[in-house]
């Protein structure tokens, strides 16, 4: 089937191409789309060169699915045009996530809500995805009352320019374009996205609001502090979860051990716990440092790590596309 990747030259767009290839998604024709200045350039997919086209040409080619990773403004402007042409859009930006008419999907949790009528499907925020994949099976069993999360997020979440800034600073090069308001190397910035009137950042409120929507429970209280750190390869999260009901720690291990897309790495005696370095390039979400919060009842501490370009973006989007194909929810799916 024809697949368009909008934003094919960016960090996430490149990862989408890699994930489509690795997971052997049934692509008969790839339609890479990027900004006007990139039209005519080429990208490689499965050893073959494909020429980047304009969005008008991409729509005219009538792909079954268009995976977007080109920023919120582009998604707001172009996703409806693709949808009007009967093309199903899976969008990585924040543009449609909290739109009440659009589904916000993590396949392991709520893909079952998708229908053929869903022509614009939102991919959640990277830090939200990895958290809810772990929390949802626990919520089903014990009922989550409150979540307190602090994140430690890779510079790859900001994009290529941020990676360039980090490595330039590491070499003492001050000429590179600055995307952060302060140095990032040997530093920590408690500042991701813009600050809002309530004192929280937009990233923090994304985690709060998206968690409720994905897990389909507005009663879950979520408070977040999101932090940028000078790492490459993945986001990490310290998560404190208060349940409605008492839990058994052995059962927690059992539930997470059976959870789709979750891998337990929790052997402190042997220094085994999740890290961005070991999560890099992988599609799973890793959880460790699983322990009871001894300061109050019914409360659990977790350490959650995932590659933010993979499960936090590209892989989750491709998994949504896989679900659409498997369940014949896109027009060309029945031909595959």
C-alpha positions as CSV (number, residue, x, y, z in Angstrom):
1,X,0.0,0.0,0.0
2,X,1.1,3.6,-0.6
3,X,2.3,5.3,2.6
4,X,3.2,9.0,2.9
5,X,5.6,10.2,5.5
6,X,5.2,14.0,6.0
7,X,8.3,15.5,7.6
8,X,10.5,12.6,6.2
9,X,13.8,14.5,6.7
10,X,13.4,15.3,10.4
11,X,14.7,13.3,13.4
12,X,11.3,11.6,13.9
13,X,10.6,11.3,10.2
14,X,13.8,9.5,9.6
15,X,13.0,7.2,12.5
16,X,9.6,6.5,11.0
17,X,11.2,5.3,7.8
18,X,13.6,3.1,9.8
19,X,10.7,1.6,11.9
20,X,8.5,0.9,8.8
21,X,11.5,-1.0,7.3
22,X,12.4,-2.9,10.5
23,X,8.8,-4.0,11.1
24,X,8.3,-4.9,7.5
25,X,5.2,-2.7,7.1
26,X,3.5,-3.5,3.8
27,X,4.7,-0.5,1.8
28,X,4.4,-0.9,-1.9
29,X,5.1,2.8,-2.6
30,X,6.7,5.3,-0.3
31,X,5.8,9.0,-0.7
32,X,8.2,11.1,1.3
33,X,7.0,14.7,1.9
34,X,8.9,17.6,3.4
35,X,9.1,21.4,3.3
36,X,9.3,23.2,0.0
37,X,13.1,23.6,0.2
38,X,13.5,19.8,0.5
39,X,11.3,18.9,-2.5
40,X,13.4,17.1,-5.1
41,X,15.9,15.7,-2.5
42,X,16.0,12.0,-1.8
43,X,15.6,9.7,1.1
44,X,16.6,6.0,1.3
45,X,14.0,3.3,2.2
46,X,14.8,-0.4,2.0
47,X,17.9,0.4,-0.1
48,X,15.9,2.4,-2.7
49,X,16.0,6.1,-3.3
50,X,12.7,8.0,-3.1
51,X,12.3,11.7,-4.2
52,X,10.7,14.1,-1.7
53,X,7.5,15.6,-3.1
54,X,5.2,18.5,-2.2
55,X,2.1,17.9,-0.1
56,X,-0.1,18.6,-3.2
57,X,1.6,15.8,-5.1
58,X,1.4,13.5,-2.0
59,X,-2.4,14.0,-1.8
60,X,-2.7,13.5,-5.6
61,X,-0.9,10.1,-5.2
62,X,-3.7,9.0,-2.8
63,X,-1.7,7.1,-0.1
64,X,-3.8,5.0,2.2
65,X,-2.1,6.4,5.3
66,X,0.0,9.6,5.9
67,X,2.2,9.6,9.0
68,X,2.9,13.2,10.0
69,X,5.9,14.5,11.9
70,X,6.2,18.0,10.7
71,X,5.1,20.2,13.6
72,X,1.7,21.5,14.9
73,X,1.3,24.3,12.4
74,X,1.9,22.0,9.4
75,X,-0.5,19.4,10.9
76,X,-3.3,21.9,11.5
77,X,-2.9,23.2,7.9
78,X,-2.4,20.0,6.0
79,X,-3.9,17.1,7.9
80,X,-7.5,18.1,7.0
81,X,-6.5,18.3,3.3
82,X,-5.2,14.7,3.4
83,X,-8.3,13.6,5.4
84,X,-10.7,15.3,2.9
85,X,-9.0,13.2,0.2
86,X,-9.9,10.0,2.1
87,X,-6.3,9.5,3.5
88,X,-6.0,8.4,7.1
89,X,-3.6,10.7,9.0
90,X,-1.5,9.6,12.0
91,X,-0.2,12.8,13.5
92,X,2.8,13.1,15.8
93,X,2.4,16.7,16.7
94,X,0.3,18.2,19.6
95,X,-2.1,19.8,17.1
96,X,-5.0,17.3,17.5
97,X,-4.3,15.5,20.8
98,X,-6.8,17.3,23.0
99,X,-9.4,17.8,20.2
100,X,-12.5,16.1,21.6
101,X,-13.4,14.9,18.0
102,X,-10.0,13.1,17.6
103,X,-8.7,9.8,19.1
104,X,-5.5,10.0,21.1
105,X,-4.0,6.5,20.7
106,X,-1.5,4.2,22.4
107,X,-2.3,0.9,20.6
108,X,-1.7,-1.2,23.7
109,X,-4.4,0.8,25.6
110,X,-7.1,2.2,23.3
111,X,-6.6,1.2,19.6
112,X,-9.9,-0.7,19.9
113,X,-11.7,2.7,19.8
114,X,-10.6,3.4,16.2
115,X,-13.0,3.2,13.3
116,X,-12.9,3.8,9.5
117,X,-14.3,7.3,10.2
118,X,-11.2,8.3,12.2
119,X,-9.3,10.2,9.4
120,X,-7.0,12.2,11.8
121,X,-5.6,10.1,14.6
122,X,-3.3,11.8,17.2
123,X,-0.1,10.3,18.5
124,X,0.5,11.3,22.1
125,X,3.4,13.1,23.7
126,X,6.5,11.0,24.0
127,X,6.8,11.3,27.8
128,X,3.1,10.4,28.2
129,X,3.2,7.3,26.0
130,X,5.9,5.5,28.0
131,X,4.2,6.3,31.3
132,X,0.7,5.2,30.4
133,X,1.9,1.9,28.8
134,X,3.2,1.0,32.3
135,X,0.4,2.5,34.3
136,X,-2.7,1.4,32.4
137,X,-2.5,-2.3,33.4
138,X,-2.0,-1.3,37.0
139,X,-4.9,1.1,36.8
140,X,-7.2,-1.7,35.6
141,X,-6.2,-3.8,38.6
142,X,-6.0,-1.3,41.5
143,X,-7.4,2.0,40.3
144,X,-5.0,4.9,40.1
145,X,-5.9,7.8,42.3
146,X,-2.9,10.1,41.8
147,X,0.3,10.3,39.8
148,X,3.4,12.4,40.6
149,X,5.9,12.3,37.7
150,X,9.3,13.9,37.2
151,X,10.9,13.5,33.8
152,X,14.5,13.4,32.6
153,X,14.2,14.0,28.9
154,X,16.7,13.6,26.1
155,X,17.7,16.5,23.9
156,X,16.5,14.5,20.9
157,X,13.0,15.4,22.0
158,X,13.7,19.0,20.8
159,X,15.2,17.9,17.5
160,X,18.4,17.9,15.5
161,X,19.3,21.5,16.3
162,X,19.3,20.6,20.1
163,X,21.5,17.6,19.5
164,X,23.9,19.9,17.5
165,X,23.9,22.5,20.4
166,X,24.8,19.8,23.0
167,X,27.7,18.4,21.0
168,X,28.9,21.9,20.0
169,X,28.9,22.9,23.7
170,X,30.8,19.7,24.5
171,X,33.5,20.8,22.1
172,X,33.6,24.4,23.2
173,X,32.0,25.7,20.0
174,X,29.8,28.7,20.7
175,X,29.0,29.5,17.1
176,X,26.2,26.9,16.7
177,X,22.5,27.9,16.8
178,X,21.0,28.0,20.3
179,X,17.7,26.3,20.8
180,X,17.7,26.4,24.6
181,X,17.8,29.6,26.7
182,X,20.8,28.2,28.7
183,X,23.7,25.8,28.1
184,X,22.5,22.2,28.1
185,X,25.8,20.4,28.4
186,X,26.7,19.7,32.1
187,X,23.3,21.3,33.0
188,X,19.7,20.5,33.7
189,X,16.8,22.7,32.5
190,X,13.5,22.4,34.3
191,X,11.9,23.9,31.3
192,X,10.3,22.0,28.3
193,X,8.0,23.9,26.0
194,X,6.5,27.2,27.0
195,X,5.5,28.3,30.5
196,X,1.7,28.7,31.0
197,X,-0.2,31.1,33.3
198,X,-0.5,28.4,36.0
199,X,3.3,28.2,36.3
200,X,3.5,24.8,34.6
201,X,5.0,24.2,31.2
202,X,3.0,23.1,28.2
203,X,4.9,19.7,28.4
204,X,3.8,19.2,32.0
205,X,0.1,19.9,31.2
206,X,0.3,17.6,28.2
207,X,1.2,14.8,30.5
208,X,-1.6,15.7,32.8
209,X,-4.3,16.0,30.2
210,X,-3.2,13.3,27.8
211,X,-3.0,10.7,30.5
212,X,-6.6,11.1,31.4
213,X,-7.8,11.0,27.8
214,X,-5.8,7.9,26.8
215,X,-6.6,6.0,30.0
216,X,-10.3,7.2,29.6
217,X,-10.5,8.3,33.2
218,X,-10.8,12.0,34.1
219,X,-10.6,11.2,37.8
220,X,-6.9,10.4,37.7
221,X,-5.0,13.2,39.3
222,X,-1.6,13.9,37.6
223,X,1.1,16.4,38.4
224,X,4.3,16.7,36.5
225,X,7.7,18.4,36.5
226,X,9.4,17.9,33.1
227,X,13.2,18.4,32.8
228,X,15.6,18.4,29.9
229,X,19.0,16.7,30.5
230,X,22.1,16.3,28.3
231,X,21.4,12.8,27.1
232,X,20.8,11.1,23.8
233,X,18.7,8.0,23.4
234,X,15.6,8.2,25.6
235,X,13.5,9.8,28.2
236,X,13.5,8.7,31.9
237,X,10.7,9.2,34.4
238,X,10.4,8.9,38.2
239,X,6.8,8.0,38.8
240,X,5.0,7.9,42.1
241,X,1.5,6.3,41.9
242,X,-1.1,6.3,44.6
243,X,-3.8,3.6,44.1
244,X,-7.4,3.4,45.3
245,X,-6.8,-0.1,46.4
246,X,-4.0,-1.9,48.3
247,X,-1.6,-3.8,46.1
248,X,0.7,-6.8,46.4
249,X,4.3,-6.1,45.2
250,X,4.6,-9.6,43.7
251,X,1.4,-9.1,41.8
252,X,2.7,-5.8,40.5
253,X,5.7,-7.7,39.0
254,X,3.3,-10.3,37.5
255,X,1.1,-7.7,35.9
256,X,3.9,-5.7,34.4
257,X,5.7,-8.9,33.3
258,X,2.6,-9.7,31.2
259,X,1.9,-6.2,30.0
260,X,2.2,-5.7,26.2
261,X,5.3,-3.6,25.2
262,X,6.7,-3.5,28.8
263,X,10.0,-5.0,29.9
264,X,11.0,-5.2,33.5
265,X,14.6,-4.5,34.3
266,X,14.8,-4.6,38.1
267,X,17.7,-6.3,39.7
268,X,19.4,-3.7,42.0
269,X,21.8,-6.2,43.5
270,X,23.4,-6.6,40.0
271,X,23.0,-2.9,39.1
272,X,20.3,-3.7,36.6
273,X,17.7,-0.9,36.0
274,X,16.4,1.0,32.9
275,X,18.7,3.6,31.3
276,X,18.5,5.7,28.2
277,X,21.8,4.2,27.0
278,X,20.3,0.7,27.0
279,X,16.8,1.7,25.8
280,X,18.2,3.5,22.7
281,X,17.0,2.0,19.5
282,X,14.4,-0.3,21.1
283,X,10.6,-0.3,20.8
284,X,9.8,-1.5,24.3
285,X,9.2,0.6,27.4
286,X,11.4,-0.4,30.3
287,X,10.5,-0.3,34.0
288,X,12.5,-0.9,37.1
289,X,13.2,0.4,40.7
290,X,9.8,-1.0,41.5
291,X,9.2,-0.4,45.2
292,X,6.6,0.5,47.7
293,X,6.4,4.1,48.8
294,X,7.0,3.7,52.6
295,X,5.8,7.3,53.4
296,X,2.1,6.6,52.7
297,X,-0.2,3.6,52.0
298,X,-1.2,2.2,48.6
299,X,1.6,4.0,46.8
300,X,4.2,2.7,44.4
301,X,7.5,4.1,43.0
302,X,8.6,3.3,39.5
303,X,11.4,4.3,37.1
304,X,10.3,4.2,33.5
305,X,12.6,4.6,30.4
306,X,11.9,4.5,26.7
307,X,13.5,5.7,23.4
308,X,11.5,8.9,22.8
309,X,12.1,8.7,19.0
310,X,10.9,5.1,18.9
311,X,8.0,4.2,21.3
312,X,7.7,7.9,22.1
313,X,7.0,8.8,18.5
314,X,7.8,6.8,15.4
315,X,7.1,3.3,16.7
316,X,3.8,4.3,18.3
317,X,2.7,5.9,15.0
318,X,3.6,2.9,13.0
319,X,1.9,0.6,15.5
320,X,-1.3,2.7,15.0
321,X,-0.9,2.2,11.2
322,X,-0.4,-1.5,11.7
323,X,-3.6,-1.7,13.7
324,X,-5.5,0.2,10.9
325,X,-4.2,-2.3,8.3
326,X,-4.9,-5.4,10.4
327,X,-8.5,-4.4,11.1
328,X,-9.3,-3.1,7.6
329,X,-9.8,0.5,8.8
330,X,-8.1,2.2,5.8
331,X,-9.3,2.1,2.2
332,X,-6.4,0.1,0.7
333,X,-5.9,-2.2,3.6
334,X,-8.1,-4.9,2.1
335,X,-5.7,-5.1,-0.9
336,X,-2.7,-6.0,1.3
